[in-house]
């Protein structure tokens, strides 16, 4: 079976987790005997430093900077162009859902599968409440509401023509279904495809590595990393740290750069935290993994409640004790392998930091729980992709009848 994937880019250098999870999906399907072709629609954003085992085609028909109409029109053209070659199309759901649905609505012959791992851009924007929220103009507010109305009541009925979709977690599924996307019996929750065993092997990590270096006394290093952009929660983390009573027992490292970098640095200064906080700036994946091998506690202070994170799964692979927000996609990933605090509550986050810093037995317990969760079928990318392939084959067989 020939499966055509359509994605904006393949950036193995500076992209987040999406490229690595897509690449793992492509390679797994190849191992299962399928022919994989990947179409990238913004080729100028590709960074492919090594040879790939699958075919990559570049198409510049889907300009991401020209608005939704241009994007959906462009992917519609791409689907039409390659429908004589493909047995299945597989799209990045949150980017191309309307154009893909239109393709099927207007008689497109090839079944379309989609994978959703992010929110729609029409949904409310991320923000950092402890840095202050900029006032939205009346004009922008009206435009946002109009866009939501159009996408929900015109776009979603079209998107519902997509044949089958996979999605990362139950919270993101609920967000889409609340917005009008019909799940019915045509979806599966698969997490983020991620090979934790390979990451452990590459970094000489075992399930006992953290326990063997778990400190009983001395200064503990807390670590958080990511793009310093609205919604990532570094403002929340610093505010919580300012409320921790015995800061002399810890050191906080915050890695990354981004549009809010200067504000985050200023907040640390304003809260008189400079002696406790280190900002190494942008770090490579290899450097991040070196941090994971030495730090004591990983904190993911905020993310959209409906999303999950590859960074989180990497931290779990190193057996790190984790603190994160409760009742969202992040907690779904870790299950019992993390301490969860009330969303956007710096006092509760400070309490969780103090608790984990003072309790080496709890840190060890959370470390061991990481591997219990990573072995769960819900996070098993090989089983999940094999199940998706089975649905693809059934769909193709039904089409031929």
SULZI-V249516 format. One record per run of one state. SS is the DSSP state (H for helix, E for strand, C for the rest). FROM is the first residue (numbers start at 0). TO is the last residue. Records with the same first field share a line. If there is no record, write none. Layout:
SS = FROM-TO + FROM-TO
//
This chain:
C = 0-0 + 7-9 + 11-16 + 31-33 + 40-41 + 45-45 + 47-53 + 58-62 + 66-66 + 82-86 + 105-109 + 116-127 + 131-136 + 159-162 + 167-168 + 178-185 + 189-194 + 202-207 + 213-218 + 225-232 + 243-245 + 255-259 + 270-275 + 281-283 + 292-295 + 300-308 + 317-319 + 325-327 + 334-337 + 341-344 + 358-358 + 374-375 + 379-379 + 400-400
E = 1-6 + 10-10 + 34-39 + 46-46 + 54-57 + 87-91 + 110-115 + 163-166 + 186-188 + 219-224 + 249-254 + 276-280 + 296-299 + 320-324 + 338-340
H = 17-30 + 42-44 + 63-65 + 67-81 + 92-104 + 128-130 + 137-158 + 169-177 + 195-201 + 208-212 + 233-242 + 246-248 + 260-269 + 284-291 + 309-316 + 328-333 + 345-357 + 359-373 + 376-378 + 380-399
//
